[in-house]
Amino acid sequence: MWDGWGSLDDIFRSIDNGSLRGFPKDVQEAEHQNLVCAKNLVIDRSVQKAYIQAIRAAKNFIYIENQYFLGSSYAWPSFKDAGADHLIPMEIALKIVNKIRANERFSVYIIIPMWPEGSPNSAPVQEILFWQAQTMQMMYDIIAEELKASEILYAHPQDYLNFYCLGNREWCNEEGSTSGSNRSSSGSSVSPSYKNGRFMIYVHAKGMIVDDEYVILGSANINQRSMAGSRDTEIAMGAYQPHHTWTNKKQHPRGQVYGYRMSLWTEHMGTIEDHMKEPESLACMHNVNQLAEDNWRKFTSDDFSPLQGHILKYPIKVNYNGKMCKKNTTL
């Protein structure tokens, strides 16, 4: 449908007939409407399908902000039967593989929270972080294997796929702790991160931008609960401007989707640079990674130093063979 800004919009859902009336009861009719039939359920998985279609159609880059990023468990290094089998992480990895084989540039930027909601030491949060690491490792393994098979020995998996989080450093001595105290002015205990002026910025967004011409925004996390269709009920919209596409312009689109991404990047990176206008380029990927790494060093340093923007490199190290390990940092 058309909106007032010259955009074409679609609505997508994750929902089943237990939560919504009017789904067809006939299996053939349900399948004709792109619905999924499972046992006694008729399921609308159009949010997941919209993500998959947009990823498969991507030509240059993908930018994601989401509260969670885990899935495609059937290909994880371990716990393959975990049940988080939605396709989005695998589709992204395979898109990169296809671009490597075609000798074409492709970049994927994914921003997630440093840790999910809750105490980072709690069992539920640690479990989610473990599944998330399984997802990341699966993707980097696939990319590294393709680079090796294609004999592109000079390239690194992080030339194509990177994960980031957001944070800030600021002192709160007036109402919080001082450099020599573990208690606030009210007498309550102060966490080490608060005492050292380190603050995670919690990412609660749920969206994806493709090629600066298409955007998906909604309530769905990139996890099984949101993408299954038979669990959490979700809604999302997808939109593009027909006059601001690569096909129409024969060059990088500069419409509202581009403006939206640039406004996000300007906030996250604290600057506007020419390389940010071409996010698919290796120069842009390297510059974003360098800024995120510099900010992470400042964030974890004992010496206080303000960050440029808020983007931080997610605290993992990826080797040329795609194998991940944790960075040695204590917050």
VODREN-376908 format. One record per residue: residue number from 1; residue in one letter; chain; x negated, y negated, z of N, C-alpha, C in turn. Coordinates in steps of 0.1 Angstrom, whole numbers. Each point is the difference from the previous one (the first is absolute). Example, Ala and Ser with C-alpha at 12.3 -4.5 7.8 and 13.67 -1.06 7.14 Angstrom:
! residues 2
PT num residuo cadena  n_c1  n_c2  n_c3 ca_c1 ca_c2 ca_c3  c_c1  c_c2  c_c3
PT   1       A      A  -132    57    78     9   -12     0    -9   -12     0
PT   2       S      A     4   -11    -7    -9   -11     0     8   -11     8
This chain:
! residues 331
PT num residuo cadena  n_c1  n_c2  n_c3 ca_c1 ca_c2 ca_c3  c_c1  c_c2  c_c3
PT   1       M      A    -8    12     0     8   -12     0    -9   -12     0
PT   2       W      A     6   -11    -5    -7   -13     0     1    -8    13
PT   3       D      A   -10    -6     4     1   -10    11    -1   -14    -5
PT   4       G      A     0   -10     9    -1   -14    -5   -13    -4    -4
PT   5       W      A   -11     9     0   -13    -4    -3    -5     6   -13
PT   6       G      A     9     5    -8    -4     7   -12    -7    13     2
PT   7       S      A     4     7    11    -6    13     3    11    11    -2
PT   8       L      A    -5    12    -3     8    12     0    -2     8    12
PT   9       D      A    10     3     8    -1     7    12     7    13     0
PT  10       D      A    -5    10     8     6    13     2     1     3    15
PT  11       I      A     9     7     4     2     4    14    -3    15     1
PT  12       F      A    -8     4    10    -3    14     3     3     4    14
PT  13       R      A     2    13     2     4     4    13    -7    14     4
PT  14       S      A    -1     2    13    -2    13     6    12     3     9
PT  15       I      A     8     9    -4    13     2     7     6    14    -5
PT  16       D      A     8     6     9     7    12    -4    15    -1     2
PT  17       N      A     7    10    -4    15     0     1     5     1    15
PT  18       G      A    -9     2     9     3     0    14     2   -14     5
PT  19       S      A    -6   -10    -7     0   -14     4     8    -9    -9
PT  20       L      A     4     6   -12     7    -9   -10    11     8    -7
PT  21       R      A    11    -5    -1    11     6    -7    -1    -3   -15
PT  22       G      A     6     9    -8     1    -2   -14   -10     7    -9
PT  23       F      A    -9     8     6    -9     8    -8     7    11    -7
PT  24       P      A    -3     3   -13     7    11    -7    -2    14     8
PT  25       K      A    10     8    -1    -1    13     7    -5    11   -10
PT  26       D      A     2    -3   -13    -5     9   -10   -15    -1    -2
PT  27       V      A    -7    11    -1   -15     0    -1    -4    -7   -13
PT  28       Q      A     6     4   -11    -4    -5   -13     2   -15     0
PT  29       E      A    11    -5     5     3   -14     0   -10    -8     9
PT  30       A      A    -4     6    11    -9    -6     9   -14    -1    -7
PT  31       E      A    -4    11    -6   -13    -1    -7     0    -9   -12
PT  32       H      A    12    -2    -6     1    -9   -11    -2   -15     5
PT  33       Q      A     3    -2    13    -2   -13     6   -13    -1     7
PT  34       N      A    -9     9    -3   -14     0     6     0     2    15
PT  35       L      A    10     7     4     1     4    15    -6    14     1
PT  36       V      A    -4     3    13    -6    13     3    10     8     8
PT  37       C      A     2    12    -3     9     9     8    -9    10     8
PT  38       A      A     2     0    13    -7     9     9     9     5    11
PT  39       K      A     2    14     0    10     6     9    13    -7    -1
PT  40       N      A     5    -6    11    13    -7     0    -1   -15    -2
PT  41       L      A   -12    -5    -4    -2   -14    -2    -2    -4   -14
PT  42       V      A     5   -12    -3    -3    -7   -12    -8   -12     3
PT  43       I      A   -12    -1    -6   -10   -10     5    -4   -10   -11
PT  44       D      A     0   -12     4    -5   -11    -9   -14    -4     5
PT  45       R      A   -10     4    -9   -14    -3     3    -5   -11    -9
PT  46       S      A     8    -9    -4    -4   -10   -10   -11    -9     4
PT  47       V      A    -2    -2    13   -11    -9     5   -13     7    -4
PT  48       Q      A    -1    13     3   -12     7    -3    -2     1   -16
PT  49       K      A    11     2    -7    -1     1   -14    -5   -13    -6
PT  50       A      A     5   -11     6    -4   -14    -5   -15    -2     2
PT  51       Y      A    -5     4    11   -14    -2     2    -8     9   -10
PT  52       I      A     4    12    -2    -7     9    -9     1    -5   -14
PT  53       Q      A    11    -5    -5     1    -5   -13    -9   -13    -2
PT  54       A      A     0    -8    10    -8   -12    -1   -15     3     0
PT  55       I      A    -4    10     8   -14     4     0    -4     6   -13
PT  56       R      A     8     9    -6    -3     6   -13     0   -10   -11
PT  57       A      A     7   -11     1     1   -11   -10   -12   -10     2
PT  58       A      A    -7     1    11   -10   -10     3   -11     0   -11
PT  59       K      A    -5   -11    -4   -11    -1    -9   -13    -5     5
PT  60       N      A     1    -8    11   -12    -7     4    -3     1    15
PT  61       F      A    10    -2     9    -3     0    14    13     3     8
PT  62       I      A    -1     4    12    11     2    10    -5    -7    13
PT  63       Y      A    10    -7     6    -3    -7    13    12     5     9
PT  64       I      A    -4     5    11    10     6    10    -2    -6    14
PT  65       E      A    11    -5     6     0    -2    14    11     8     6
PT  66       N      A    -4     8    11    10     9     6    -4     3    14
PT  67       Q      A    10     3     8    -2     3    14    -6    14     2
PT  68       Y      A     2     8   -10    -5    14     1    -5     4   -14
PT  69       F      A   -10     9    -1    -4     5   -13    -5    15     2
PT  70       L      A    10     9    -1    -4    14     1    10     8    -8
PT  71       G      A    -5    11    -7     9     8    -8    -8     9    -9
PT  72       S      A     7     7    -9    -6    10    -9    -8    11     8
PT  73       S      A     6     5    11    -7     9     9    -4    13    -7
PT  74       Y      A     7     4   -10    -3    12    -7   -15     0    -6
PT  75       A      A    -6   -11    -1   -14    -1    -5   -10    -5    11
PT  76       W      A     5    -1    12   -10    -4    11   -11    10     2
PT  77       P      A   -11    -4     5   -11     9     3     4    11    10
PT  78       S      A     9    -3     9     5    10     9    15    -4     4
PT  79       F      A     7     9     7    14    -2     3     8    -3   -12
PT  80       K      A    -2     8   -10     7    -2   -13    15     2     2
PT  81       D      A     5     7    10    14     3     2     6   -10    10
PT  82       A      A    -6   -11     2     5   -10    10    14    -5    -4
PT  83       G      A     4     1   -13    13    -5    -4     2   -14    -5
PT  84       A      A   -12    -7     0     1   -14    -5    -3     1   -15
PT  85       D      A     9     5    -8    -3     4   -13     4   -10   -11
PT  86       H      A     4   -12     4     4   -10   -11   -13    -3    -8
PT  87       L      A     3    -5   -12   -11     0   -11    -8   -13    -1
PT  88       I      A     3   -10     7    -6   -13    -3   -15     0     1
PT  89       P      A    -7     5    11   -14    -1     0    -7     8   -11
PT  90       M      A     6    12    -3    -5     8   -11     1    -7   -13
PT  91       E      A    12    -7    -3     2    -7   -12   -11   -11    -2
PT  92       I      A    -3    -7    11   -10   -10     0   -14     6    -4
PT  93       A      A    -3    11     6   -13     6    -2    -1     5   -15
PT  94       L      A    11     6    -5     0     4   -14     0   -11   -10
PT  95       K      A     6   -11     4    -1   -12    -9   -14    -4    -2
PT  96       I      A    -8    -1    12   -14    -4    -1    -8    11    -8
PT  97       V      A     3    12     2    -7    11    -8     3    -2   -15
PT  98       N      A    12    -3    -4     3    -2   -14    -7   -12    -6
PT  99       K      A    -2   -11     8    -7   -12    -4   -15     3    -1
PT 100       I      A    -5     8     9   -14     4    -1    -3     7   -13
PT 101       R      A     9    10    -3    -1     8   -12     1    -9   -13
PT 102       A      A     8   -10     1     2    -9   -12   -11   -11     0
PT 103       N      A    -9     0     9   -11   -10     1     6   -14     1
PT 104       E      A    10    -1     9     7   -13     2    -1    -4    15
PT 105       R      A     0   -13     2    -1    -5    14    14     2     6
PT 106       F      A     0     3    13    12     0     8    -3    -1    15
PT 107       S      A     7    -9     6    -3    -3    14    13     2     9
PT 108       V      A    -2     6    12    11     2     9    -4    -6    14
PT 109       Y      A     8   -10     5    -3    -6    13    12     4     9
PT 110       I      A    -3     5    12    11     4     9    -3    -6    14
PT 111       I      A     9    -7     5    -1    -6    13    10     6     9
PT 112       I      A    -5     5    12     8     7    10    -5    -5    13
PT 113       P      A     8     3    11    -5    -4    13   -13     7     4
PT 114       M      A    -7    -6     9   -12     6     6     4    13     7
PT 115       W      A    11     0     6     6    12     6    15    -2     0
PT 116       P      A     9    11     0    14    -2     1     5    -6    13
PT 117       E      A    12    -3     0     6    -6    12    -1     9    12
PT 118       G      A    -5    -5    12    -2     8    12   -14    -1     4
PT 119       S      A    -3     6    12   -14     1     5    -9     8    -9
PT 120       P      A   -11    -6    -5    -9     8    -9    -5    13     6
PT 121       N      A     0     1    13    -5    13     6    11    10     2
PT 122       S      A    12    -4    -2    11     9     2     0    12   -10
PT 123       A      A     6    11     4     0    12    -9     8    -3   -13
PT 124       P      A    12    -6     1     7    -3   -13    -7    -8   -10
PT 125       V      A    -7   -11     5    -8    -8    -9   -12     7    -5
PT 126       Q      A    -7     8     8   -11     7    -5     4    11   -10
PT 127       E      A    12     5     2     5    10   -10     2    -7   -14
PT 128       I      A     7   -11     0     2    -8   -12   -13    -4    -7
PT 129       L      A   -10    -4     8   -13    -4    -5    -7    12    -7
PT 130       F      A     2    12     6    -5    12    -5     6     3   -14
PT 131       W      A    13     0    -1     7     3   -12    -4   -11   -11
PT 132       Q      A    -1   -12     5    -4   -11   -10   -14     3    -5
PT 133       A      A    -9     4     9   -14     4    -5     0    11   -10
PT 134       Q      A     9    10     3     1    11   -10     4    -5   -13
PT 135       T      A    10    -9    -1     4    -6   -12   -11    -7    -7
PT 136       M      A    -7    -9     7   -11    -7    -6   -11     9    -5
PT 137       Q      A    -4    11     8   -10     9    -5     4     7   -12
PT 138       M      A    13     5    -1     4     6   -12    -1    -9   -12
PT 139       M      A     3   -12     1    -1   -10   -11   -14    -2    -5
PT 140       Y      A    -9    -2    10   -14    -2    -3    -7    12    -6
PT 141       D      A     4    12     5    -5    12    -6     4     1   -15
PT 142       I      A    12    -2    -3     4     0   -14    -7    -9    -9
PT 143       I      A    -2   -13     5    -7   -10    -8   -15     4    -1
PT 144       A      A    -6     4    11   -14     4    -1    -3    12    -9
PT 145       E      A     9    10     0    -1    11    -9     1    -4   -14
PT 146       E      A     9    -9    -3     1    -5   -14   -12    -8    -5
PT 147       L      A    -5    -8     9   -13    -7    -3   -11     9    -3
PT 148       K      A    -1    11     7   -10    10    -2     2     7   -13
PT 149       A      A    13     4    -2     3     8   -12    -2    -9   -13
PT 150       S      A     2   -13     1    -2    -9   -11   -14    -5    -1
PT 151       E      A    -9     5     9   -14    -4     0    -2   -15     1
PT 152       I      A     8    -6     8    -1   -15     3    -7     0    14
PT 153       L      A   -13     1    -1    -8     2    13    -2   -13     7
PT 154       Y      A     1   -11    -7    -3   -13     7    12    -6     7
PT 155       A      A    12     6    -2    12    -6     6     3     6    13
PT 156       H      A     7    -7     9     4     4    13    15     1     1
PT 157       P      A     5     9     7    15     1     1     7   -13     5
PT 158       Q      A    -8    -8     8     6   -13     4    -2   -11   -10
PT 159       D      A    -5     4   -12     2    -9   -11    14     0    -6
PT 160       Y      A     8     9     5    14     2    -5    10    -1    11
PT 161       L      A    -3     5    12    11     1    10    -6    -5    13
PT 162       N      A     7    -9     7    -5    -5    13    12    -3     9
PT 163       F      A    -3     2    13    10    -2    11    -5   -12     8
PT 164       Y      A     9    -8     5    -3   -12     8    10    -1    11
PT 165       C      A    -4    -8    10    10    -3    11    -2   -15     3
PT 166       L      A     8    -6     9    -1   -14     2    -3    -2    15
PT 167       G      A    -7   -11     3    -4    -3    14    -4   -14     1
PT 168       N      A    -3    -4    13    -4   -14     3    -9     0    12
PT 169       R      A    -8   -10     1    -8    -2    12     3   -14     6
PT 170       E      A     3    -1    12     2   -13     7    -1     2    15
PT 171       W      A    -4   -10     7    -2     0    14    13    -5     7
PT 172       C      A     3     6    11    12    -3     7    -3    -2    15
PT 173       N      A   -10    -8     3    -5    -2    13    10    -7    10
PT 174       E      A     8    -9    -6     8    -8     9    11     9     7
PT 175       E      A     6     9    -7    11     8     6    -5    15     1
PT 176       G      A   -11     3    -7    -4    14     0   -13     1     9
PT 177       S      A    -9     9    -5   -12     3     8   -11   -10    -3
PT 178       T      A   -10     0     8   -12    -7    -3   -11    10    -3
PT 179       S      A   -11    -4    -4   -11     9    -5    -4     9    12
PT 180       G      A     2    -4    12    -4     8    11    11     6     8
PT 181       S      A    12     0    -5    11     5     8     8    11    -8
PT 182       N      A     5    10     7     9    10    -7    14    -2     4
PT 183       R      A     4   -12     6    13    -2     3     5   -14    -5
PT 184       S      A    12    -1    -3     6   -13    -5     2    -9    12
PT 185       S      A     5   -13    -3     2    -9    10    12     4     9
PT 186       S      A     9     9    -5    11     5     7    -3    12     9
PT 187       G      A   -13     5    -2    -4    11     8     1    14    -7
PT 188       S      A     7     0   -11     1    13    -7   -13     4    -8
PT 189       S      A    -1    13    -2   -12     4    -7     0    -4   -14
PT 190       V      A   -12    -2    -6    -2    -4   -13    -7    11    -8
PT 191       S      A     5     2   -12    -6    11    -9   -14    -5    -5
PT 192       P      A    -9     9    -3   -13    -4    -5     1    -8   -13
PT 193       S      A    10     3    -9     1    -7   -12     5   -14     3
PT 194       Y      A     9    -2     9     5   -14     4   -12    -7     6
PT 195       K      A    -7     6     9   -11    -7     7   -11    -5   -10
PT 196       N      A    -2     8   -11   -10    -4   -10     6    -7   -12
PT 197       G      A    13    -4     2     6    -9   -11     2     7   -13
PT 198       R      A     3    14     1     3     7   -12    15     4    -1
PT 199       F      A     7    -4   -11    14     3    -1     3     6   -13
PT 200       M      A     7    11     0     6     6   -12    12    -8    -4
PT 201       I      A     1    -2   -13    12    -6    -6     8    12    -5
PT 202       Y      A    12     2     5     7    12    -3     7    -1   -14
PT 203       V      A    -3     9    -9     6     0   -13    13     7     1
PT 204       H      A    11    -7    -3    14     7     0     6    -1   -13
PT 205       A      A    -7    -5   -10     5    -1   -14     2    13    -6
PT 206       K      A     8     0   -10     3    13    -8     2    -4   -14
PT 207       G      A   -11    -2    -7     2    -4   -14   -12     4    -9
PT 208       M      A     2    -1   -13   -11     3   -10     2    -9   -11
PT 209       I      A   -12    -5    -5    -1    -9   -12    -8     8   -10
PT 210       V      A     5     0   -13    -7     7   -10    -2    -9   -12
PT 211       D      A   -13    -2    -3    -4    -8   -12     4   -14     0
PT 212       D      A     4    -6    12     5   -13     1    13    -3    -8
PT 213       E      A     7    11    -4    12    -1    -7    12     7     6
PT 214       Y      A    -3     9     9    11     7     7    -2     1    15
PT 215       V      A    11    -1     7    -1     0    15    11     9     5
PT 216       I      A    -3     8    10    10     7     8    -1    -5    15
PT 217       L      A    11    -3     5     1    -5    14    12     7     7
PT 218       G      A    -1     4    12    11     6     7    -3     4    14
PT 219       S      A     7    10     5    -1     5    14    -8    12     1
PT 220       A      A    -4     6   -11    -6    14     0   -15     0     2
PT 221       N      A    -4     7    11   -14     3     2    -5    11   -10
PT 222       I      A   -13     0    -2    -6    11    -8    -3    12     9
PT 223       N      A    10     7     4    -1    12     7    12     9    -3
PT 224       Q      A     0    12     6    11     9    -4    13    -4     5
PT 225       R      A     1    -6    12    13    -4     5     7   -10    -9
PT 226       S      A    -7    -9    -6     6   -10    -8     3     5   -15
PT 227       M      A    -9     9    -4     1     4   -14     8    12    -3
PT 228       A      A     3     8    10     7    13    -2    14    -2    -5
PT 229       G      A     6   -11     5    14    -2    -4    10     7     9
PT 230       S      A    -4    10     7     9     7     9    -3    -3    15
PT 231       R      A    -9    -9     2    -3    -4    14     3   -15     3
PT 232       D      A    -9    -8     0     3   -15     2     7    -5   -12
PT 233       T      A    10    -9     3     7    -7   -11    -7   -13    -3
PT 234       E      A    -4    -1   -13    -8   -12    -4     6    -6   -13
PT 235       I      A    -4   -13    -2     4    -7   -12   -12    -8    -5
PT 236       A      A    -1    -2   -13   -10    -8    -6     5    -6   -13
PT 237       M      A    -7   -10    -4     3    -6   -13   -13    -1    -8
PT 238       G      A     2     2   -13   -11    -2   -10     3   -11   -10
PT 239       A      A   -10    -8    -3     3   -12    -8   -12    -3    -9
PT 240       Y      A     3    -6   -12   -10    -5    -9     7   -11    -8
PT 241       Q      A    -9    -9    -6     5   -11    -9    -4     4   -14
PT 242       P      A    10     3    -9    -3     4   -13    -9    -9    -8
PT 243       H      A    -1   -12     3    -8   -10    -7   -14    -1     6
PT 244       H      A    -3     8    11   -13     0     6    -5    14     2
PT 245       T      A    -2     7   -11    -5    14     0   -12     0    -9
PT 246       W      A    -8    11     2   -12     1    -9     4     2   -15
PT 247       T      A    11     7    -2     5     3   -13     4   -13    -7
PT 248       N      A     7    -9     7     6   -12    -5   -11   -10    -2
PT 249       K      A    -9    -2    10   -10   -10    -1   -13     4    -7
PT 250       K      A    -2    13    -1   -13     5    -6   -12    -5     8
PT 251       Q      A     2    -3    13   -10    -4     9     5     1    14
PT 252       H      A    -8    -3    10     4     1    14    13    -8     3
PT 253       P      A    10     6     5    12    -8     3    -2   -11    11
PT 254       R      A     6   -11    -1    -1   -10    10    14    -5     5
PT 255       G      A     8     9     3    14    -3     5     1     0    15
PT 256       Q      A    12     3     5     2    -1    14    -6    12     8
PT 257       V      A    -1    11    -7    -7    12     7   -15    -3     2
PT 258       Y      A    -6    -6   -10   -14    -4     1    -1   -11    11
PT 259       G      A     9    -9     0    -1   -11    11     2     6    14
PT 260       Y      A     9    10     1     2     7    13   -13     7     5
PT 261       R      A    -6     7    -9   -12     7     4   -11   -10     3
PT 262       M      A    -2   -10    -8   -10   -10     3     2    -7    13
PT 263       S      A    13    -3     4     2    -6    13    -3     9    11
PT 264       L      A     2    13    -1    -4    10    10   -15     1     1
PT 265       W      A    -7     1   -11   -14     1     0    -7   -13     5
PT 266       T      A     6   -11    -3    -6   -13     5     1     0    15
PT 267       E      A    11     5     6     1     0    15   -10    11     5
PT 268       H      A     0    11    -6    -8    11     6   -15    -3    -2
PT 269       M      A    -4    -7   -10   -14    -2    -3    -5   -14     3
PT 270       G      A     9    -9     3    -4   -13     5    -6    -9   -11
PT 271       T      A     2     4   -13    -6    -7   -11     8     3   -13
PT 272       I      A    -3    -8   -10     5     3   -14   -12     0    -9
PT 273       E      A    -3    12    -6   -12     1    -9     5     5   -13
PT 274       D      A    -8    -3   -11     4     4   -13     1    15    -1
PT 275       H      A    -8     8     7     0    14    -2    14     6     5
PT 276       M      A     6    -7     9    13     5     6    11     0   -11
PT 277       K      A    -2    -8   -11    10     0   -11     0    12    -8
PT 278       E      A   -11     8     1    -1    12    -8    -3    12     9
PT 279       P      A     9     4     8    -2    10    11    -5    14    -5
PT 280       E      A     3     3   -13    -5    13    -6   -15     0    -2
PT 281       S      A    -6   -11     0   -15    -1    -4    -8     6    12
PT 282       L      A   -12     5    -4    -9     6    10    -6   -12     8
PT 283       A      A    -1   -11    -6    -5   -12     7     9    -4    11
PT 284       C      A    13     0    -2    10    -3    10    -1    11    11
PT 285       M      A     0    12    -4     0    11    11   -12    -2     9
PT 286       H      A   -12    -2    -6   -12    -2     7     0   -12     9
PT 287       N      A     6   -11    -5     1   -12     8     9     1    12
PT 288       V      A    12     6    -2     9     3    11    -6     9    10
PT 289       N      A    -7    11    -5    -6     9    10   -11    -7     8
PT 290       Q      A    -8    -9    -6   -11    -7     7     6    -9    11
PT 291       L      A    11    -7    -4     6    -9    10     6     8    11
PT 292       A      A     6    11    -3     6     9    10   -10     6     9
PT 293       E      A   -12     4    -5   -11     6     8    -6   -11     9
PT 294       D      A    -2   -12    -6    -5   -11     8     9    -3    12
PT 295       N      A    13    -1    -3     9    -2    11     0    11    10
PT 296       W      A    -1    12    -4     0    11     9   -13    -1    10
PT 297       R      A   -11    -4    -6   -12    -1     8     2   -12    11
PT 298       K      A     6   -10    -5     4   -11    10    10     4    10
PT 299       F      A     9     8    -4    11     4     9    -5     9    11
PT 300       T      A   -10     9    -3    -6     9     9   -12    -5     7
PT 301       S      A    -5   -11    -4   -12    -5     7     2    -5    14
PT 302       D      A   -10     1     9     1    -5    13     0   -15     0
PT 303       D      A    -6    -6   -10    -1   -14    -1    13    -5    -8
PT 304       F      A     6   -10     6    12    -5    -6    -3    -8   -13
PT 305       S      A     8     3   -10    -1    -7   -13    13     0    -7
PT 306       P      A     6   -11    -4    13     0    -6    -1     7   -14
PT 307       L      A    11     6    -4     1     8   -12     4   -10   -11
PT 308       Q      A    -3     4   -13     5    -7   -11    13     8    -4
PT 309       G      A    11    -7     2    13     7    -2     2    11    11
PT 310       H      A     7    11    -4     3    10    10    -3    14    -5
PT 311       I      A    -5     2   -13    -1    13    -5   -13     7     6
PT 312       L      A     2    12     3   -11     9     6    -1    13    -8
PT 313       K      A   -12     5    -2    -1    13    -6     5    10    10
PT 314       Y      A     8     9    -4     5    11     9   -12     8     5
PT 315       P      A     0     3    13   -13     5     6    -3    15    -4
PT 316       I      A    -2     2   -13    -5    13    -4   -12    -2   -10
PT 317       K      A    -8     9    -1   -11     0    -9     2    11   -10
PT 318       V      A    -1    -3   -13     2    10   -11   -13     1    -7
PT 319       N      A    -5    12    -1   -12     3    -7     2     2   -15
PT 320       Y      A   -10     1    -8     1     1   -15     8    13    -3
PT 321       N      A    -2    10     8     7    13    -3    15     0     5
PT 322       G      A     4   -12     5    14    -2     4     3     4    15
PT 323       K      A   -10     5     7     2     5    13     1   -12    10
PT 324       M      A     9     0     9     3   -11     9    -7     3    13
PT 325       C      A    -4   -11     7    -4     1    14     4   -13     7
PT 326       K      A     1     0    13     4   -12     8   -12    -9     1
PT 327       K      A     3   -13     0   -11    -9     3    -2     0    15
PT 328       N      A   -13    -2     4    -3     0    14     2   -13     6
PT 329       T      A    12    -3     5     4   -12     6     8     2    12
PT 330       T      A    -1    -9    10     8     0    12     6   -14     2
PT 331       L      A    13    -1     0     7   -12     2     2    -4    14
